[in-house]
């Protein structure tokens, strides 16, 4: 009957998963801004064998925390270099290789074939290469040598474990590569040149460093649905990547029905009628070529008075002039609960893809609050395309 238990009073959510050292720094940063933050090992069975550390905060603090992380340049290259030994960053974060490509993180889960279908269709239609990246984690990665009385034994065990993990990952990747080539020969998946890479580390950190070092046209990745990830949705690898990447990220829920974006007939585009929306909308149109779905722009502001008759006409005229061959319409979400209004919109308009921009932190927090629209989107199996106002490309 502990009424004063804070976890009973308000749910905690995971805002990030990092190495222990990086999680400590983020915890200190959040606490300095008055945000209560706690650390929790991802591996609860063997806490000393760390697979990463969760940074957990109160759900009500989520928008403030995202602002703090953004405003403090948490993801600056110097921090990566210091904490994660990320090598090879260009000074300007530009690509070192000319070949345009799509980055697809793979984890060999049962829903990866759907993600690969979408990724290879996307790449083949645009003449892009595909990079399949698997990040594995060796269990001795962050175990202190002092836990072993014999440092030589510790080092030998560590090297043996790392080698075993790498060999296991290599076997799986080789099997996937063979399977993909066979499917291409049978015409079951589009033919597109691809390469593979294995890296030891924290998945989201490796994906982000890879994308920054050699910026892809887009990152296409899968994520678990509502049934698999509930309270930790905000701490998933996909959430970390879409929040920190500076290239478009397409997130495919495990229960998504679409296998080719060309089959999507209706695309919902979140907009606040900001100038930056126009720029990002154009980037989105360039990215989704040659697809020609129906684009349905919907308001992210719940204050519909902001959408005056004059503004609507001006915006409609702008899109009509710039995209004369595209079918674009505008709609307003119902007043009241945001997630319910969005769910109704997705169902009634048969939306097959949601597009959202990340320059609005409050909007982004809304979409990725585990208690609101993000849970609904993943549960409904709706792929999500995240566009960024700042780009590495």
Kinemage of the C-alpha trace (Angstrom):
@kinemage 1
@onewidth
@group {chain A} dominant
@subgroup {mainchain}
@vectorlist {calphas} color= white
{ca unk a 1} P 0.000 0.000 0.000
{ca unk a 2} L 2.870 2.380 -0.673
{ca unk a 3} L 0.949 5.388 -1.998
{ca unk a 4} L 4.114 7.426 -2.095
{ca unk a 5} L 5.932 5.085 -4.428
{ca unk a 6} L 6.980 7.389 -7.306
{ca unk a 7} L 6.772 4.605 -9.904
{ca unk a 8} L 3.130 4.065 -8.891
{ca unk a 9} L 2.427 7.778 -9.074
{ca unk a 10} L 3.978 8.289 -12.486
{ca unk a 11} L 5.341 5.861 -15.050
{ca unk a 12} L 9.031 5.962 -15.915
{ca unk a 13} L 10.138 5.834 -19.542
{ca unk a 14} L 13.507 5.109 -21.114
{ca unk a 15} L 14.837 8.169 -22.896
{ca unk a 16} L 18.089 6.543 -24.069
{ca unk a 17} L 20.234 3.404 -23.890
{ca unk a 18} L 23.993 3.951 -23.814
{ca unk a 19} L 27.223 2.549 -22.473
{ca unk a 20} L 27.572 3.044 -18.709
{ca unk a 21} L 29.981 5.965 -19.080
{ca unk a 22} L 27.796 7.816 -21.564
{ca unk a 23} L 24.635 7.090 -19.563
{ca unk a 24} L 26.260 8.632 -16.473
{ca unk a 25} L 27.060 11.823 -18.371
{ca unk a 26} L 23.509 12.068 -19.724
{ca unk a 27} L 22.100 11.450 -16.239
{ca unk a 28} L 24.216 14.296 -14.843
{ca unk a 29} L 23.148 16.584 -17.685
{ca unk a 30} L 19.452 15.906 -17.096
{ca unk a 31} L 19.740 16.265 -13.324
{ca unk a 32} L 21.458 19.645 -13.754
{ca unk a 33} L 18.286 20.781 -15.529
{ca unk a 34} L 16.038 19.586 -12.709
{ca unk a 35} L 15.020 16.334 -14.410
{ca unk a 36} L 15.151 13.304 -12.139
{ca unk a 37} L 17.006 10.521 -13.971
{ca unk a 38} L 17.895 6.976 -12.926
{ca unk a 39} L 20.098 4.318 -14.506
{ca unk a 40} L 19.123 0.692 -15.056
{ca unk a 41} L 21.069 -2.173 -16.628
{ca unk a 42} L 19.453 -3.586 -19.742
{ca unk a 43} L 20.663 -7.038 -18.696
{ca unk a 44} L 18.748 -7.653 -15.459
{ca unk a 45} L 19.771 -11.300 -15.194
{ca unk a 46} L 23.514 -10.591 -15.197
{ca unk a 47} L 23.789 -6.851 -14.440
{ca unk a 48} L 27.584 -7.010 -14.357
{ca unk a 49} L 27.548 -8.198 -17.980
{ca unk a 50} L 26.255 -4.965 -19.442
{ca unk a 51} L 24.366 -4.848 -22.731
{ca unk a 52} L 23.879 -1.137 -22.221
{ca unk a 53} L 22.375 1.088 -19.555
{ca unk a 54} L 18.920 2.678 -19.667
{ca unk a 55} L 18.488 6.314 -18.675
{ca unk a 56} L 14.967 6.533 -17.238
{ca unk a 57} L 12.896 9.620 -16.475
{ca unk a 58} L 9.322 10.502 -15.574
{ca unk a 59} L 6.956 10.456 -18.530
{ca unk a 60} L 5.948 14.077 -17.868
{ca unk a 61} L 9.603 15.156 -18.161
{ca unk a 62} L 10.017 13.692 -21.661
{ca unk a 63} L 9.476 16.891 -23.732
{ca unk a 64} L 11.813 18.869 -21.433
{ca unk a 65} L 14.435 16.115 -21.583
{ca unk a 66} L 14.367 16.025 -25.388
{ca unk a 67} L 14.855 19.801 -25.467
{ca unk a 68} L 17.798 19.563 -23.052
{ca unk a 69} L 19.456 16.829 -25.119
{ca unk a 70} L 18.964 18.809 -28.333
{ca unk a 71} L 20.101 22.174 -26.937
{ca unk a 72} L 23.255 20.757 -25.340
{ca unk a 73} L 24.519 19.200 -28.586
{ca unk a 74} L 24.537 15.817 -26.881
{ca unk a 75} L 25.434 14.053 -30.109
{ca unk a 76} L 28.367 16.238 -31.163
{ca unk a 77} L 31.226 14.314 -32.832
{ca unk a 78} L 33.688 15.137 -30.043
{ca unk a 79} L 31.559 13.208 -27.575
{ca unk a 80} L 31.395 10.223 -29.906
{ca unk a 81} L 35.135 10.295 -30.370
{ca unk a 82} L 35.745 10.467 -26.639
{ca unk a 83} L 33.242 7.894 -25.436
{ca unk a 84} L 32.767 5.516 -28.340
{ca unk a 85} L 36.067 5.781 -30.212
{ca unk a 86} L 34.262 6.590 -33.420
{ca unk a 87} L 36.940 6.925 -36.100
{ca unk a 88} L 36.769 8.234 -39.606
{ca unk a 89} L 34.334 11.124 -39.209
{ca unk a 90} L 34.769 13.707 -41.900
{ca unk a 91} L 35.296 17.160 -40.489
{ca unk a 92} L 32.037 18.333 -42.047
{ca unk a 93} L 30.290 14.989 -41.650
{ca unk a 94} L 30.249 14.494 -45.436
{ca unk a 95} L 30.335 11.163 -47.246
{ca unk a 96} L 33.776 9.804 -48.066
{ca unk a 97} L 32.399 7.570 -50.779
{ca unk a 98} L 30.558 8.699 -53.902
{ca unk a 99} L 28.260 5.681 -54.262
{ca unk a 100} L 24.785 6.588 -52.946
{ca unk a 101} L 23.347 3.867 -50.766
{ca unk a 102} L 20.638 2.812 -48.327
{ca unk a 103} L 21.650 1.696 -44.838
{ca unk a 104} L 19.648 -1.232 -43.443
{ca unk a 105} L 20.502 -2.381 -39.897
{ca unk a 106} L 19.727 -6.105 -39.572
{ca unk a 107} L 19.223 -8.195 -36.449
{ca unk a 108} L 18.146 -11.511 -38.070
{ca unk a 109} L 14.723 -11.302 -36.388
{ca unk a 110} L 11.679 -12.977 -37.896
{ca unk a 111} L 10.310 -9.733 -39.364
{ca unk a 112} L 13.551 -8.691 -41.116
{ca unk a 113} L 12.467 -10.181 -44.496
{ca unk a 114} L 9.726 -7.541 -44.719
{ca unk a 115} L 12.192 -4.739 -43.936
{ca unk a 116} L 14.607 -6.101 -46.549
{ca unk a 117} L 11.841 -6.270 -49.161
{ca unk a 118} L 11.009 -2.606 -48.593
{ca unk a 119} L 14.680 -1.628 -48.546
{ca unk a 120} L 15.660 -3.481 -51.727
{ca unk a 121} L 12.587 -2.248 -53.612
{ca unk a 122} L 13.472 1.298 -52.550
{ca unk a 123} L 17.116 0.895 -53.596
{ca unk a 124} L 16.512 -0.901 -56.894
{ca unk a 125} L 13.943 1.633 -58.071
{ca unk a 126} L 16.385 4.503 -57.443
{ca unk a 127} L 19.596 2.814 -58.592
{ca unk a 128} L 21.098 2.736 -55.088
{ca unk a 129} L 23.416 0.293 -53.357
{ca unk a 130} L 22.394 -1.382 -50.103
{ca unk a 131} L 24.523 -1.709 -46.993
{ca unk a 132} L 23.430 -4.370 -44.500
{ca unk a 133} L 24.823 -3.593 -41.057
{ca unk a 134} L 24.664 -5.993 -38.120
{ca unk a 135} L 25.786 -4.819 -34.686
{ca unk a 136} L 26.609 -7.585 -32.223
{ca unk a 137} L 27.527 -7.180 -28.588
{ca unk a 138} L 30.280 -9.214 -26.938
{ca unk a 139} L 29.402 -9.788 -23.290
{ca unk a 140} L 32.857 -8.884 -21.998
{ca unk a 141} L 32.612 -5.491 -23.669
{ca unk a 142} L 32.299 -3.520 -20.407
{ca unk a 143} L 33.287 -6.004 -17.694
{ca unk a 144} L 36.059 -4.615 -15.510
{ca unk a 145} L 39.297 -6.638 -15.401
{ca unk a 146} L 39.305 -6.372 -11.610
{ca unk a 147} L 36.490 -8.934 -11.499
{ca unk a 148} L 39.019 -11.562 -12.492
{ca unk a 149} L 41.870 -12.404 -10.083
{ca unk a 150} L 44.110 -13.224 -13.042
{ca unk a 151} L 44.316 -10.474 -15.639
{ca unk a 152} L 45.712 -12.849 -18.253
{ca unk a 153} L 42.754 -15.212 -17.764
{ca unk a 154} L 40.366 -12.271 -18.071
{ca unk a 155} L 42.008 -11.080 -21.279
{ca unk a 156} L 42.002 -14.561 -22.799
{ca unk a 157} L 38.324 -15.064 -21.938
{ca unk a 158} L 37.466 -11.649 -23.306
{ca unk a 159} L 39.194 -12.281 -26.621
{ca unk a 160} L 37.652 -15.746 -26.886
{ca unk a 161} L 34.172 -14.372 -26.235
{ca unk a 162} L 34.576 -11.543 -28.749
{ca unk a 163} L 35.798 -14.006 -31.368
{ca unk a 164} L 32.856 -16.343 -30.712
{ca unk a 165} L 30.343 -13.501 -30.982
{ca unk a 166} L 31.920 -12.321 -34.216
{ca unk a 167} L 31.938 -15.833 -35.685
{ca unk a 168} L 28.290 -16.335 -34.704
{ca unk a 169} L 27.326 -13.029 -36.319
{ca unk a 170} L 29.410 -13.854 -39.392
{ca unk a 171} L 27.631 -17.196 -39.860
{ca unk a 172} L 24.242 -15.491 -39.691
{ca unk a 173} L 25.274 -12.749 -42.102
{ca unk a 174} L 26.720 -15.261 -44.572
{ca unk a 175} L 23.470 -17.218 -44.438
{ca unk a 176} L 21.465 -14.038 -45.031
{ca unk a 177} L 23.704 -13.047 -47.943
{ca unk a 178} L 23.261 -16.470 -49.538
{ca unk a 179} L 19.496 -16.328 -49.017
{ca unk a 180} L 19.245 -12.868 -50.594
{ca unk a 181} L 21.222 -13.908 -53.675
{ca unk a 182} L 19.005 -16.972 -54.121
{ca unk a 183} L 15.856 -14.857 -53.813
{ca unk a 184} L 17.215 -12.387 -56.355
{ca unk a 185} L 17.841 -15.201 -58.836
{ca unk a 186} L 14.271 -16.442 -58.309
{ca unk a 187} L 12.861 -12.936 -58.676
{ca unk a 188} L 11.520 -12.935 -55.119
{ca unk a 189} L 13.385 -9.756 -54.189
{ca unk a 190} L 14.630 -6.917 -56.438
{ca unk a 191} L 18.202 -7.106 -57.655
{ca unk a 192} L 20.329 -4.377 -56.117
{ca unk a 193} L 24.061 -4.421 -55.332
{ca unk a 194} L 24.690 -4.836 -51.628
{ca unk a 195} L 27.488 -5.136 -49.105
{ca unk a 196} L 27.569 -6.386 -45.519
{ca unk a 197} L 29.331 -5.214 -42.385
{ca unk a 198} L 29.691 -6.573 -38.835
{ca unk a 199} L 30.595 -4.285 -35.922
{ca unk a 200} L 30.849 -4.923 -32.177
{ca unk a 201} L 29.148 -2.284 -30.029
{ca unk a 202} L 25.905 -0.642 -28.902
{ca unk a 203} L 23.477 -0.911 -31.867
{ca unk a 204} L 22.162 2.658 -31.978
{ca unk a 205} L 25.615 4.201 -31.504
{ca unk a 206} L 27.125 2.097 -34.289
{ca unk a 207} L 24.240 2.780 -36.693
{ca unk a 208} L 24.508 6.520 -36.065
{ca unk a 209} L 28.301 6.642 -36.375
{ca unk a 210} L 28.135 4.632 -39.607
{ca unk a 211} L 25.531 7.001 -41.032
{ca unk a 212} L 27.493 10.070 -40.008
{ca unk a 213} L 30.779 8.790 -41.399
{ca unk a 214} L 29.205 7.888 -44.730
{ca unk a 215} L 25.736 9.500 -44.948
{ca unk a 216} L 23.207 7.256 -46.721
{ca unk a 217} L 20.252 8.437 -48.788
{ca unk a 218} L 18.095 6.918 -46.046
{ca unk a 219} L 18.159 4.494 -43.131
{ca unk a 220} L 15.524 1.772 -43.334
{ca unk a 221} L 15.060 -0.266 -40.182
{ca unk a 222} L 12.535 -2.416 -38.388
{ca unk a 223} L 11.209 -2.152 -34.867
{ca unk a 224} L 9.222 -4.318 -32.529
{ca unk a 225} L 5.503 -3.665 -32.243
{ca unk a 226} L 3.379 -2.843 -29.243
{ca unk a 227} L 3.127 -6.457 -28.101
{ca unk a 228} L 6.914 -6.868 -27.841
{ca unk a 229} L 7.974 -3.439 -26.554
{ca unk a 230} L 5.615 -1.596 -24.278
{ca unk a 231} L 6.973 0.776 -21.668
{ca unk a 232} L 10.427 0.869 -23.285
{ca unk a 233} L 9.304 2.053 -26.722
{ca unk a 234} L 11.138 5.342 -26.316
{ca unk a 235} L 14.344 3.455 -25.519
{ca unk a 236} L 14.311 1.225 -28.579
{ca unk a 237} L 17.145 1.324 -31.090
{ca unk a 238} L 14.792 2.754 -33.718
{ca unk a 239} L 13.705 5.612 -31.439
{ca unk a 240} L 17.311 6.497 -30.676
{ca unk a 241} L 18.231 6.515 -34.362
{ca unk a 242} L 15.294 8.611 -35.564
{ca unk a 243} L 15.885 11.163 -32.822
{ca unk a 244} L 19.612 11.582 -33.483
{ca unk a 245} L 20.146 10.842 -37.166
{ca unk a 246} L 20.478 13.643 -39.693
{ca unk a 247} L 19.264 11.661 -42.693
{ca unk a 248} L 15.750 10.382 -43.469
{ca unk a 249} L 14.816 7.314 -41.429
{ca unk a 250} L 12.073 4.906 -42.454
{ca unk a 251} L 10.864 2.818 -39.518
{ca unk a 252} L 8.977 -0.372 -40.391
{ca unk a 253} L 6.922 -1.974 -37.578
{ca unk a 254} L 7.090 -5.747 -37.348
{ca unk a 255} L 3.402 -6.096 -38.239
{ca unk a 256} L 3.526 -3.780 -41.272
{ca unk a 257} L 1.676 -5.214 -44.262
{ca unk a 258} L 3.436 -3.240 -47.002
{ca unk a 259} L 6.497 -4.749 -48.723
{ca unk a 260} L 7.028 -1.993 -51.296
{ca unk a 261} L 6.462 1.735 -50.759
{ca unk a 262} L 5.218 1.916 -54.352
{ca unk a 263} L 2.120 0.046 -53.134
{ca unk a 264} L 1.251 2.775 -50.615
{ca unk a 265} L -1.704 4.713 -52.013
{ca unk a 266} L -2.161 7.306 -49.256
{ca unk a 267} L 0.603 9.116 -47.360
{ca unk a 268} L -0.169 11.232 -44.288
{ca unk a 269} L 2.196 14.183 -43.858
{ca unk a 270} L 2.306 16.038 -40.525
{ca unk a 271} L 2.609 19.797 -41.001
{ca unk a 272} L 2.393 23.018 -39.025
{ca unk a 273} L 2.508 25.222 -42.154
{ca unk a 274} L 5.982 26.406 -41.266
{ca unk a 275} L 8.511 27.469 -43.919
{ca unk a 276} L 10.666 24.512 -42.919
{ca unk a 277} L 7.743 22.224 -43.701
{ca unk a 278} L 7.881 23.356 -47.325
{ca unk a 279} L 11.585 22.517 -47.602
{ca unk a 280} L 11.183 19.135 -45.916
{ca unk a 281} L 8.098 18.351 -47.994
{ca unk a 282} L 10.147 18.912 -51.142
{ca unk a 283} L 12.911 16.633 -49.814
{ca unk a 284} L 10.292 14.024 -49.054
{ca unk a 285} L 8.870 14.291 -52.590
{ca unk a 286} L 12.356 13.850 -54.060
{ca unk a 287} L 13.014 10.881 -51.784
{ca unk a 288} L 9.789 9.060 -52.650
{ca unk a 289} L 10.121 9.451 -56.434
{ca unk a 290} L 8.966 7.876 -58.685
{ca unk a 291} L 6.047 6.878 -56.429
{ca unk a 292} L 2.875 8.930 -56.911
{ca unk a 293} L 0.582 8.323 -53.942
{ca unk a 294} L -2.089 10.662 -52.601
{ca unk a 295} L -0.544 13.063 -50.084
{ca unk a 296} L -2.777 14.076 -47.188
{ca unk a 297} L -1.338 16.878 -45.077
{ca unk a 298} L -2.737 17.019 -41.549
{ca unk a 299} L -2.296 19.576 -38.795
{ca unk a 300} L 0.022 18.996 -35.867
{ca unk a 301} L -1.270 22.045 -34.009
{ca unk a 302} L -4.477 21.408 -32.069
{ca unk a 303} L -5.383 25.105 -32.329
{ca unk a 304} L -7.303 25.046 -35.612
{ca unk a 305} L -7.758 28.831 -35.503
{ca unk a 306} L -4.113 29.005 -36.593
{ca unk a 307} L -5.221 27.633 -39.933
{ca unk a 308} L -6.992 30.643 -41.427
{ca unk a 309} L -8.840 30.486 -44.722
{ca unk a 310} L -6.170 32.670 -46.335
{ca unk a 311} L -3.306 30.453 -45.101
{ca unk a 312} L -5.026 27.316 -46.364
{ca unk a 313} L -5.630 28.815 -49.792
{ca unk a 314} L -2.062 30.095 -50.014
{ca unk a 315} L -0.644 26.707 -49.055
{ca unk a 316} L -2.902 24.853 -51.481
{ca unk a 317} L -1.896 27.231 -54.272
{ca unk a 318} L 1.795 26.751 -53.434
{ca unk a 319} L 1.587 22.959 -53.666
{ca unk a 320} L -0.547 23.146 -56.799
{ca unk a 321} L 2.080 25.274 -58.557
{ca unk a 322} L 5.126 23.306 -57.393
{ca unk a 323} L 3.654 19.795 -57.692
{ca unk a 324} L 1.064 20.025 -60.496
{ca unk a 325} L 1.133 16.275 -61.159
{ca unk a 326} L 0.653 15.278 -57.513
{ca unk a 327} L -2.614 14.735 -55.691
{ca unk a 328} L -2.307 16.758 -52.472
{ca unk a 329} L -5.103 17.559 -50.043
{ca unk a 330} L -5.367 19.065 -46.565
{ca unk a 331} L -7.283 17.905 -43.536
{ca unk a 332} L -7.538 18.782 -39.847
{ca unk a 333} L -7.491 16.227 -37.062
{ca unk a 334} L -10.506 16.034 -34.788
{ca unk a 335} L -10.254 18.041 -31.557
{ca unk a 336} L -9.570 16.178 -28.327
{ca unk a 337} L -7.135 13.358 -27.689
{ca unk a 338} L -4.270 13.540 -30.195
{ca unk a 339} L -3.623 9.801 -30.493
{ca unk a 340} L -7.315 8.997 -30.994
{ca unk a 341} L -7.644 11.727 -33.614
{ca unk a 342} L -4.556 10.459 -35.417
{ca unk a 343} L -5.732 6.859 -35.254
{ca unk a 344} L -9.088 7.858 -36.734
{ca unk a 345} L -7.289 9.736 -39.512
{ca unk a 346} L -5.021 6.766 -40.322
{ca unk a 347} L -7.937 4.328 -40.456
{ca unk a 348} L -10.510 6.515 -42.234
{ca unk a 349} L -8.066 7.726 -44.885
{ca unk a 350} L -6.373 4.326 -45.319
{ca unk a 351} L -2.962 5.835 -44.588
{ca unk a 352} L -0.107 3.493 -45.492
{ca unk a 353} L 2.780 5.768 -44.481
{ca unk a 354} L 3.152 8.617 -41.968
{ca unk a 355} L 5.729 11.366 -42.599
{ca unk a 356} L 6.854 13.567 -39.716
{ca unk a 357} L 9.509 16.272 -39.355
{ca unk a 358} L 11.786 16.526 -36.322
{ca unk a 359} L 12.371 20.257 -36.065
{ca unk a 360} L 9.362 20.540 -33.741
{ca unk a 361} L 10.511 18.975 -30.503
{ca unk a 362} L 7.066 19.146 -28.907
{ca unk a 363} L 5.541 17.409 -31.925
{ca unk a 364} L 8.292 14.796 -31.941
{ca unk a 365} L 7.750 14.118 -28.235
{ca unk a 366} L 4.059 13.677 -28.965
{ca unk a 367} L 4.698 11.082 -31.638
{ca unk a 368} L 7.204 9.205 -29.523
{ca unk a 369} L 5.539 9.384 -26.129
{ca unk a 370} L 4.950 5.691 -25.310
{ca unk a 371} L 1.495 6.528 -23.961
{ca unk a 372} L 0.266 8.304 -27.091
{ca unk a 373} L 0.489 8.200 -30.863
{ca unk a 374} L 3.705 6.205 -31.145
{ca unk a 375} L 2.184 3.181 -29.469
{ca unk a 376} L -0.812 3.414 -31.774
{ca unk a 377} L 1.313 3.813 -34.898
{ca unk a 378} L 3.404 0.731 -34.201
{ca unk a 379} L 0.357 -1.250 -33.127
{ca unk a 380} L -1.422 -0.334 -36.352
{ca unk a 381} L 1.572 -1.421 -38.411
{ca unk a 382} L 1.989 1.983 -40.066
{ca unk a 383} L 5.512 2.675 -41.390
{ca unk a 384} L 6.931 6.022 -40.311
{ca unk a 385} L 9.237 8.233 -42.408
{ca unk a 386} L 11.139 10.763 -40.300
{ca unk a 387} L 12.603 13.781 -42.102
{ca unk a 388} L 15.233 16.041 -40.518
{ca unk a 389} L 15.726 19.783 -40.896
{ca unk a 390} L 19.502 19.397 -40.412
{ca unk a 391} L 21.208 16.949 -42.733
{ca unk a 392} L 24.575 15.157 -42.823
{ca unk a 393} L 24.311 14.974 -46.598
